[in-house]
Amino acid sequence: MGEPIKGRVEWFRDYQFIGRIEGDKCSVILGEGGISPMRLLLLSVAGCTAYDVVAILKKMREPIEGLEVEISGERREEHPQVYTRVHIHYRIYGRVREEKARRAIELSQDKYCSASAHMKLSGAELTYSLEVVPGKG
């Protein structure tokens, strides 16, 4: 076990809260006028897997020039309104071989991305699609 990660959420005004993880350089506004915690969770999954895919492709020495990750999620109507389905679309730029891109995504989804693992453990069905674009354009 590593050191515990500590954070704080403070009520700012009305239905706005400011969240910050100890030691990080940025804060996030949660609630009205900011991002909802559940949307932030979805964005966290996209960020987590994006990081993995870039790192894995670089280790594979694939010529990645850019990456966009689009994510969409469906939630239960009943409380707690957890995500039931999440779809991730990867758009990889560069002359990256499709089989290497798929392998990087699978490694991220099956082994490395902790945020995706949390979604799966809560019962969400995660799917993905891939598009490789030869140049950034």
C-alpha positions, 0 to 999 in steps of 0.5 A: 500500500502506498501513501494515502491520497488526501483531498478536500472539498469546500463549500464556496457558495450556493451549490458550488464547491471547490475541490483540490487534491493535496499537492496538486496544482489545480482545483476543480469547481464542482456543482453549479457553474462547474462540473458535476462529480459524476461527469468528472468521474467519466472524464477521469476514465477518459484521462486515465486511459488516454495517459495509458495509451500514449505511454504504451504506444511510446514504449512500443515505439509507435509514431503517435502524433496525437490522441483524442478520447471521446467518452459517453456514459449512461446512468441508472434512473434510480439512486444511486445513479451509477453508470451502467454503460460507458463507451470510449472512442479513441482517435489516434493520430500518426502512422500507428499500426492498428494492431498495436493501437488495439493492444495498447487500448486492451492493456489500458482497459484490462490491466492499467486503467484504475478508473476503468476498473472502478467503473467495471467493478460497479457493474458498468459495461465498458466498450470502445471503438478505434480510429487511426488517422495517419496524420494530425492534419 
